[in-house]
Amino acid sequence: MTLLALYFALFIGMGVYEYAKRKDFEDFAVAGRHRGAGVVGVSIVASCVGASATIGMTGLAFSAGTPAFWWLGSGAAGLLVLGTLLAAKVRKSGVCTLPDMAEKFISPATRRLTALIIVPAWASILAAQYIAAAKAATALSGMDHSTALMGCAAAITAYTLLGGQNSIMKSDVVQYGLVAAGLGLALYYTATASPISLTDVDLQWTNEAFPLSKWTYFMLIVGGSYVVCPMLFGRLFSARTEGQAKRGALFGSLGIALSAVLIVCIGLYARGLAPAGTDVDSILTQVVPSVMPAWAGTALIFALLSAIVSSADSCLITAATILEHDLIGGKSTARCRLLMLGIGLGALVVAKSGGGILSLLLAANDIYVCGVVAPMFVAILAWGKRPINPRTMLLAMLAGGTLGIAAAWTGLKLFSFAGVGISLALSAAALLPQRTPAKAPGA
């Protein structure tokens, strides 16, 4: 309990330090645009290696084998596309949020629609991170789940609203250091205790437990959320230059791929430590710590908590800054902090209502990826090269987002694929030359 309190006190202290500087909205939202590629890259990795990529991915590797890599591997691929094709333009835009960019590249109407999609989606992801953080805090302190949930939500909200993007990016460096150390210890002790040799494991792209349809879903829906992501764009907006933004995104892609390999190896070794059919969500939180010394097991749980917290704070600032800047239309740091408090409380209510981590994450991703990713991807590529039909782009967002809602409501992946396909087709159509009405004779 004492270690947990000291852990959160460290980050709240960072927030208080940044709060004392009393900076303006741009400093609060995009860290004053003075971060280098290294900090941007580490912050991207820390933000992406969250609840799904630790607890969920290890369990998937345990049950499905090496194809589990694509859980994060799809993100690494998406970041590679982002870094190669978009990152420099994202930073060059000089805006503060992704919806702000939608207005600059497309139209004011797309700005509001994009914001209306992102805010509830990222609040849902925040709720999922709160649930995961509470599980880790319970394992560390022994407190009941409800108390841990409220405590984690309060601490994450507090340091984020105090320090904004500056404290988030600084804390990400510390948090990912803890993640790397904890997962490294887990790999060492599971490799030592497990009778399994990785040289005997088949390297598979897909298999019966992870079929091609699932791989396609991860690459399109999960990977697509990395190509155009308001949370990751916030990091790129914070870079000093276009070159720093591009290198930061590429560094993040490499870091995520290496993290994916590390996590998959832990899950594969765990196959020799627990019988088939073991609850996959318990692999990293119970099975792996059982073969580690007490101190190393504690370090692993802190690593899990750090992975989760570094994603949660990013979700919170993303939702709040977009609500303030793009829906309310202001640049008030004080009001943005109040909005963070409201969003944090709302996410806590959602978290207390129950629901699996993965279902919350993927439901939010479906709506966002189907409605926003393709139109923004096309618009960023086309910026400065050719005109865009804003009405067709708006239709692409509406059609894709509607099918994304259908996918989240029904659980049918077919709606997700259809949403991405239709949204992309309409976005491409928005680039076609527009016919000019013929002039009347004598006009």
FENLINRA-V169832 format. One record per residue. N is the residue number from 1. RES is the residue in three letters. PSI is psi as a letter, one per 20 degrees, with the letter a starting at -180 (999 if undefined). NEAR is the number of other ideal C-beta (glycine too) atoms within 12 Angstrom. Layout:
n | res | psi | near
N | RES | PSI | NEAR
N | RES | PSI | NEAR
//
This chain:
n | res | psi | near
1 | MET | g | 16
2 | THR | g | 11
3 | LEU | h | 19
4 | LEU | g | 31
5 | ALA | g | 18
6 | LEU | h | 16
7 | TYR | g | 34
8 | PHE | h | 36
9 | ALA | h | 17
10 | LEU | g | 25
11 | PHE | h | 39
12 | ILE | h | 28
13 | GLY | g | 23
14 | MET | g | 32
15 | GLY | g | 35
16 | VAL | g | 19
17 | TYR | g | 21
18 | GLU | h | 31
19 | TYR | h | 25
20 | ALA | h | 14
21 | LYS | i | 20
22 | ARG | l | 15
23 | LYS | r | 25
24 | ASP | a | 20
25 | PHE | h | 29
26 | GLU | h | 27
27 | ASP | g | 29
28 | PHE | g | 40
29 | ALA | h | 45
30 | VAL | k | 42
31 | ALA | k | 37
32 | GLY | j | 23
33 | ARG | l | 32
34 | HIS | k | 20
35 | ARG | q | 35
36 | GLY | r | 24
37 | ALA | h | 31
38 | GLY | g | 24
39 | VAL | g | 34
40 | VAL | g | 50
41 | GLY | g | 39
42 | VAL | g | 35
43 | SER | h | 46
44 | ILE | g | 51
45 | VAL | g | 47
46 | ALA | h | 43
47 | SER | h | 53
48 | CYS | h | 49
49 | VAL | m | 47
50 | GLY | b | 49
51 | ALA | g | 45
52 | SER | h | 42
53 | ALA | i | 53
54 | THR | f | 53
55 | ILE | g | 47
56 | GLY | g | 41
57 | MET | h | 51
58 | THR | g | 52
59 | GLY | h | 38
60 | LEU | h | 38
61 | ALA | h | 45
62 | PHE | g | 41
63 | SER | h | 31
64 | ALA | i | 33
65 | GLY | b | 30
66 | THR | h | 32
67 | PRO | i | 34
68 | ALA | h | 44
69 | PHE | h | 40
70 | TRP | i | 41
71 | TRP | g | 47
72 | LEU | h | 43
73 | GLY | h | 37
74 | SER | h | 39
75 | GLY | h | 45
76 | ALA | g | 38
77 | ALA | g | 30
78 | GLY | g | 40
79 | LEU | h | 46
80 | LEU | g | 27
81 | VAL | g | 29
82 | LEU | g | 45
83 | GLY | h | 40
84 | THR | g | 19
85 | LEU | h | 23
86 | LEU | h | 39
87 | ALA | g | 43
88 | ALA | g | 27
89 | LYS | h | 33
90 | VAL | g | 45
91 | ARG | h | 37
92 | LYS | h | 25
93 | SER | h | 32
94 | GLY | j | 20
95 | VAL | r | 33
96 | CYS | h | 42
97 | THR | r | 46
98 | LEU | g | 52
99 | PRO | h | 46
100 | ASP | h | 38
101 | MET | h | 41
102 | ALA | h | 44
103 | GLU | g | 29
104 | LYS | h | 29
105 | PHE | h | 38
106 | ILE | f | 39
107 | SER | r | 27
108 | PRO | h | 20
109 | ALA | h | 23
110 | THR | h | 41
111 | ARG | g | 36
112 | ARG | g | 27
113 | LEU | g | 36
114 | THR | g | 46
115 | ALA | g | 38
116 | LEU | h | 27
117 | ILE | g | 45
118 | ILE | g | 51
119 | VAL | g | 41
120 | PRO | h | 32
121 | ALA | g | 42
122 | TRP | h | 51
123 | ALA | h | 38
124 | SER | g | 36
125 | ILE | h | 49
126 | LEU | g | 50
127 | ALA | g | 44
128 | ALA | h | 41
129 | GLN | h | 52
130 | TYR | g | 50
131 | ILE | g | 42
132 | ALA | g | 48
133 | ALA | h | 50
134 | ALA | h | 40
135 | LYS | g | 35
136 | ALA | g | 45
137 | ALA | h | 40
138 | THR | g | 28
139 | ALA | h | 30
140 | LEU | h | 35
141 | SER | h | 27
142 | GLY | j | 13
143 | MET | r | 21
144 | ASP | q | 14
145 | HIS | g | 24
146 | SER | g | 19
147 | THR | g | 19
148 | ALA | h | 33
149 | LEU | g | 35
150 | MET | h | 26
151 | GLY | g | 30
152 | CYS | g | 44
153 | ALA | g | 42
154 | ALA | g | 26
155 | ALA | g | 39
156 | ILE | g | 50
157 | THR | g | 41
158 | ALA | g | 29
159 | TYR | h | 41
160 | THR | g | 50
161 | LEU | h | 39
162 | LEU | g | 37
163 | GLY | i | 39
164 | GLY | b | 45
165 | GLN | h | 50
166 | ASN | g | 40
167 | SER | h | 40
168 | ILE | g | 50
169 | MET | h | 47
170 | LYS | g | 31
171 | SER | h | 43
172 | ASP | h | 48
173 | VAL | g | 30
174 | VAL | g | 29
175 | GLN | g | 43
176 | TYR | h | 39
177 | GLY | g | 23
178 | LEU | h | 35
179 | VAL | g | 44
180 | ALA | g | 31
181 | ALA | g | 25
182 | GLY | g | 40
183 | LEU | h | 42
184 | GLY | g | 25
185 | LEU | g | 32
186 | ALA | g | 44
187 | LEU | g | 36
188 | TYR | g | 24
189 | TYR | h | 29
190 | THR | h | 41
191 | ALA | h | 26
192 | THR | h | 19
193 | ALA | h | 25
194 | SER | q | 29
195 | PRO | i | 16
196 | ILE | p | 24
197 | SER | p | 13
198 | LEU | h | 25
199 | THR | i | 10
200 | ASP | i | 14
201 | VAL | p | 23
202 | ASP | p | 14
203 | LEU | o | 18
204 | GLN | q | 22
205 | TRP | g | 21
206 | THR | r | 24
207 | ASN | a | 23
208 | GLU | h | 13
209 | ALA | i | 20
210 | PHE | m | 29
211 | PRO | r | 18
212 | LEU | h | 16
213 | SER | h | 18
214 | LYS | h | 27
215 | TRP | g | 29
216 | THR | g | 24
217 | TYR | g | 34
218 | PHE | g | 41
219 | MET | h | 33
220 | LEU | g | 36
221 | ILE | g | 46
222 | VAL | g | 43
223 | GLY | h | 35
224 | GLY | h | 41
225 | SER | i | 48
226 | TYR | h | 46
227 | VAL | g | 43
228 | VAL | n | 48
229 | CYS | p | 47
230 | PRO | h | 48
231 | MET | g | 48
232 | LEU | h | 45
233 | PHE | h | 49
234 | GLY | h | 51
235 | ARG | g | 50
236 | LEU | h | 53
237 | PHE | h | 47
238 | SER | i | 44
239 | ALA | q | 43
240 | ARG | g | 24
241 | THR | r | 23
242 | GLU | g | 25
243 | GLY | g | 20
244 | GLN | h | 31
245 | ALA | g | 41
246 | LYS | g | 31
247 | ARG | h | 29
248 | GLY | g | 43
249 | ALA | g | 46
250 | LEU | h | 32
251 | PHE | h | 32
252 | GLY | h | 45
253 | SER | g | 37
254 | LEU | g | 26
255 | GLY | h | 37
256 | ILE | g | 46
257 | ALA | g | 31
258 | LEU | h | 27
259 | SER | h | 42
260 | ALA | g | 40
261 | VAL | g | 29
262 | LEU | g | 40
263 | ILE | g | 49
264 | VAL | g | 43
265 | CYS | g | 36
266 | ILE | g | 48
267 | GLY | h | 48
268 | LEU | g | 41
269 | TYR | h | 36
270 | ALA | i | 45
271 | ARG | h | 36
272 | GLY | j | 27
273 | LEU | i | 32
274 | ALA | q | 29
275 | PRO | q | 13
276 | ALA | q | 16
277 | GLY | i | 11
278 | THR | q | 24
279 | ASP | o | 19
280 | VAL | h | 30
281 | ASP | i | 29
282 | SER | i | 24
283 | ILE | g | 42
284 | LEU | h | 52
285 | THR | i | 37
286 | GLN | g | 29
287 | VAL | g | 34
288 | VAL | g | 48
289 | PRO | h | 36
290 | SER | i | 24
291 | VAL | j | 29
292 | MET | q | 34
293 | PRO | q | 17
294 | ALA | g | 15
295 | TRP | h | 16
296 | ALA | h | 27
297 | GLY | h | 27
298 | THR | g | 27
299 | ALA | h | 31
300 | LEU | g | 45
301 | ILE | h | 41
302 | PHE | h | 39
303 | ALA | g | 48
304 | LEU | g | 51
305 | LEU | g | 46
306 | SER | g | 46
307 | ALA | h | 48
308 | ILE | g | 50
309 | VAL | h | 50
310 | SER | i | 49
311 | SER | h | 49
312 | ALA | g | 53
313 | ASP | h | 56
314 | SER | g | 44
315 | CYS | g | 51
316 | LEU | g | 52
317 | ILE | h | 55
318 | THR | g | 49
319 | ALA | g | 49
320 | ALA | g | 50
321 | THR | h | 52
322 | ILE | g | 46
323 | LEU | g | 37
324 | GLU | g | 36
325 | HIS | h | 41
326 | ASP | h | 39
327 | LEU | g | 27
328 | ILE | h | 21
329 | GLY | k | 19
330 | GLY | a | 21
331 | LYS | l | 24
332 | SER | o | 20
333 | THR | h | 33
334 | ALA | g | 21
335 | ARG | h | 23
336 | CYS | h | 39
337 | ARG | g | 32
338 | LEU | h | 20
339 | LEU | h | 35
340 | MET | g | 44
341 | LEU | g | 26
342 | GLY | g | 24
343 | ILE | g | 41
344 | GLY | g | 39
345 | LEU | g | 24
346 | GLY | g | 28
347 | ALA | h | 44
348 | LEU | g | 34
349 | VAL | g | 21
350 | VAL | g | 29
351 | ALA | h | 37
352 | LYS | i | 21
353 | SER | i | 17
354 | GLY | a | 16
355 | GLY | p | 24
356 | GLY | q | 24
357 | ILE | g | 38
358 | LEU | g | 29
359 | SER | h | 23
360 | LEU | g | 35
361 | LEU | g | 39
362 | LEU | h | 34
363 | ALA | g | 34
364 | ALA | g | 46
365 | ASN | g | 45
366 | ASP | g | 46
367 | ILE | g | 44
368 | TYR | g | 55
369 | VAL | g | 50
370 | CYS | h | 48
371 | GLY | h | 50
372 | VAL | h | 54
373 | VAL | g | 49
374 | ALA | g | 39
375 | PRO | g | 55
376 | MET | h | 51
377 | PHE | g | 40
378 | VAL | g | 38
379 | ALA | h | 44
380 | ILE | g | 38
381 | LEU | h | 28
382 | ALA | i | 26
383 | TRP | p | 26
384 | GLY | i | 15
385 | LYS | g | 13
386 | ARG | q | 17
387 | PRO | q | 19
388 | ILE | q | 34
389 | ASN | o | 27
390 | PRO | h | 28
391 | ARG | h | 19
392 | THR | h | 30
393 | MET | g | 43
394 | LEU | g | 32
395 | LEU | h | 27
396 | ALA | g | 43
397 | MET | g | 48
398 | LEU | g | 29
399 | ALA | g | 32
400 | GLY | g | 46
401 | GLY | h | 40
402 | THR | g | 25
403 | LEU | h | 35
404 | GLY | g | 43
405 | ILE | g | 26
406 | ALA | h | 26
407 | ALA | g | 33
408 | ALA | h | 34
409 | TRP | g | 16
410 | THR | h | 16
411 | GLY | j | 17
412 | LEU | o | 19
413 | LYS | h | 30
414 | LEU | h | 19
415 | PHE | h | 31
416 | SER | g | 43
417 | PHE | g | 27
418 | ALA | h | 25
419 | GLY | g | 43
420 | VAL | g | 44
421 | GLY | g | 25
422 | ILE | g | 30
423 | SER | g | 47
424 | LEU | g | 34
425 | ALA | g | 22
426 | LEU | h | 32
427 | SER | g | 40
428 | ALA | h | 24
429 | ALA | h | 23
430 | ALA | i | 35
431 | LEU | i | 26
432 | LEU | q | 18
433 | PRO | p | 11
434 | GLN | p | 15
435 | ARG | p | 7
436 | THR | p | 6
437 | PRO | p | 7
438 | ALA | q | 7
439 | LYS | q | 7
440 | ALA | q | 6
441 | PRO | p | 5
442 | GLY | i | 4
443 | ALA | 999 | 6
//
